[in-house]
Amino acid sequence: MRTIEQIDITQPIDKEEFCMIFESQLPLNEVEKKKLREEYFPLYATFITQGGVPAAVSFEATKNVFLSQETQIKERNGHKIS
């Protein structure tokens, strides 16, 4: 597995790498980690496979949906994800 520095979001990434980006930068609880795997990664994959959306745009869109829906994370620590 690659390190977070080696992950290139301009290319499609797998579930483990997708989750690693979020989990390494945000203080997520187990429920939030489960949502990443079961809700947000499938959304990201759908953008790429069904919508033909470039990987980087798919990642940014999914990240924005995640952060807008999971507002408790930002309120909890004020962290930003890059």
C-alpha positions in Angstrom: 0.0 0.0 0.0 1.2 3.5 -0.8 1.6 6.3 1.8 -0.7 9.3 1.7 2.1 11.3 0.0 2.2 8.8 -2.8 -1.5 8.8 -3.5 -2.4 10.6 -6.7 -6.0 11.7 -6.7 -5.8 12.6 -10.4 -5.9 8.8 -10.9 -8.7 6.5 -9.7 -7.9 5.3 -6.2 -9.1 2.2 -4.3 -11.3 2.2 -1.2 -8.3 1.8 1.2 -6.4 4.8 -0.3 -9.6 6.9 -0.4 -10.3 6.2 3.3 -6.6 6.7 4.2 -6.7 10.3 2.9 -9.7 11.1 5.2 -8.6 9.1 8.2 -5.1 10.4 8.3 -6.2 14.1 8.3 -9.5 14.0 10.3 -10.3 12.8 13.7 -13.0 10.3 12.7 -14.9 8.0 14.9 -15.9 4.4 13.9 -19.3 5.4 12.6 -17.7 8.1 10.3 -15.1 5.6 9.1 -17.9 3.1 8.3 -19.8 5.8 6.3 -16.6 6.6 4.3 -16.4 3.0 3.3 -20.1 2.3 2.7 -21.5 5.6 1.5 -18.8 8.0 0.4 -16.4 5.7 -1.5 -19.3 4.2 -3.5 -20.3 7.8 -4.4 -16.8 8.6 -5.5 -16.7 5.3 -7.6 -20.0 6.1 -9.2 -18.8 9.5 -10.3 -15.9 7.9 -12.1 -17.5 4.8 -13.5 -21.0 6.0 -14.3 -20.6 9.7 -14.8 -17.2 9.7 -16.5 -16.1 12.4 -14.1 -12.3 12.8 -13.8 -10.8 11.2 -10.7 -9.6 14.5 -9.1 -13.0 16.1 -9.6 -14.7 13.0 -8.3 -12.6 13.1 -5.2 -13.1 16.8 -4.6 -16.9 16.5 -5.1 -17.1 13.5 -2.7 -14.9 15.3 -0.1 -17.2 18.3 -0.3 -20.3 16.2 0.1 -18.7 14.4 3.1 -17.7 17.6 4.8 -21.1 19.2 4.2 -23.0 16.2 5.5 -20.7 15.3 8.4 -20.6 18.8 10.0 -19.9 17.4 13.4 -16.3 16.7 12.3 -15.5 20.3 11.5 -17.3 21.4 14.6 -15.4 18.9 16.7 -11.9 19.9 15.7 -12.0 22.5 12.9 -9.7 20.3 10.7 -9.4 20.7 7.0 -8.6 18.0 4.5 -6.5 18.6 1.5 
